[in-house]
């Protein structure tokens, strides 16, 4: 946990933290990987198997589930929710409670330099392209191309823009 500021948080022993990671109070981190110089805000939960790249900012009240990979330099606004199961059910068709073996995790990839506005919901099984911008409150249901700007429910293309200043 080198370089992490720890106040009232649950960080399981299998979490891999990079150099100079900053973690603010009241977080839950389980079996995830967080890259160098990334900032994790308060009330964030990151589940097992999720990977956050270097120099990212994950704002407060965000939920990042298993199967999410966030590359370098990505901004995630407040209250963003990632979903990894498009057809969630508590029980199987025979009425038994579903177990981990009954569940299928969809992978989600957020490419370098993307920006996700506060309150967005990102469904599983999609890719958000490099330097794409997701408007606040958007529900992203399909892939977003690099440098695209999308917004709405469902998110629709508003245009494109130049790349970020990441080197």
N, C-alpha and C positions, 0 to 999 in steps of 0.2 A: 504494500500500500504506500509505496514511496511517493512523497509529494502530495498526498491527498489530505485535505482538511476534513476531519471526521467529527460530526456532531449529530447525535441521535439518528443513526442510520443502520441499516442491516446490509452488510456486504459479506456474502458467503465466501468461505476460504478459496473456492475455485474461480473467483473473479480475477482476471488478468488486467492490471492497470499499467498503462504506459507511464513515461516520465512526465512530471509536472501536471498530472491530471488534477483538476479542482472539482471537488464534490461538495455540494452544499447540503444542509441538514435535511433529515427526514427522507431518505431514499431507500429503495429496495433493489439490490443488485444480486443476481443469481447466475453463476456460471457463464457470464458474458465476458467480452473483451473490449477494453476501452483504450484507444490510441493516445499517443503523446499529446500533451497540451490541450486536451479536450476539457470542456467545462460541462458539468452535469448539474442542473438546477434542482431546487427543492421539490419534494413530492414526485420524483421521477421513479418509475419502475422499469428495469431492464431485465428481461428473462434470459434463461439459459440459452446458449447458442447464438445469441445476438452479438453482432460485431459492430463497433463504432470506430471509425478511423481517426487519424490524428487531426488536431486543430478543428474539431467540430464544436458546436454549441448546441446543447440539448436543454431547452428552456423548461421551466417548472411545469408540473402536473402532466407530464408526457408519459405515455405507455408504449414501450417498445417490446414486442413479443418475440418469441423464438422464431427463427427463420429470417429475421431482418438483418441485412448488411448495409451499413451506412459508410460510404467512402470518405476520403479526406475533404475537409473544409466545408462540410454541410451544416447549414443552419436549420434547426428544428424549433419552431415557435412554441409558445405556451399551449398546453392542453391538446397536443397532437396525439392521435390514437392510431396505432398500427394494428391491423387485423390479419391473422394468419389462417383462418378457416372461413371459407365463404358460405358453408352450409352447416353452421353449428347446431347441434342438438344435444340435449342432456342425456337422452336415452336412445338405445337401438330400437329397431322395429318391433322387437319382442318385449320391450318395456324395461329391459335391464339398463342400469346406469352405464354410460359409456366409460371405457377405460382408456388409458394412453394408447393401447394397441388398436383401438377403434378410430383413432383420430389421425387426420392427414394434415400435416403442416405445409402451407404454401410458402415458398421463398419470396422475399421482396428485396429488391436492390435499389438503393438510392446512390446515384453516381456523384462523382466529385463536384463540389461547388454548388450543388442544388440548394434551394431555399424553400422551406415548407412553412407556410403561414400558420399563425395560431388557430387552434380549433379544427384543423384539417383532420380528415379520416382517410387513411391509406389502406385500401383493401389488399389482401394477399395475392401473390402471384404476379406482381407487376414490377416494371422497372421505371424509375424516374431518371431521365437522362441528365448528363452533366450540365451544370449551370441552369437547369430548369427552375422556374419559379412557380410555386403552388400558392394560390391565393388563400387568404384566411377563410376558414369555414368550408373549404372545398371538400368534396367527397370524390376521391380519385379511384376510378373503377377500371381503368385501362392504362397501358403504357403511355408515358409522356416523353416526347422526343427531346434530345439535347437542345438547350437554349430556348425552349418553348415557355410561354407563360399561359397557365391554365387557371380557371376559377369556376366556381359554381357547384351545384348538386344536380346531376353529376358534373364533374369538372369538364369544361370544354376549352378548346384552344382560343386564346385571345390574341395571339401573335407570337413573335419571337424577338430575341434581343441578342446583344453581343455577349461573349464569354466573360466570366469574372476575371478578377486580377490575380487569381491563383497562379503560381508558377510551378 
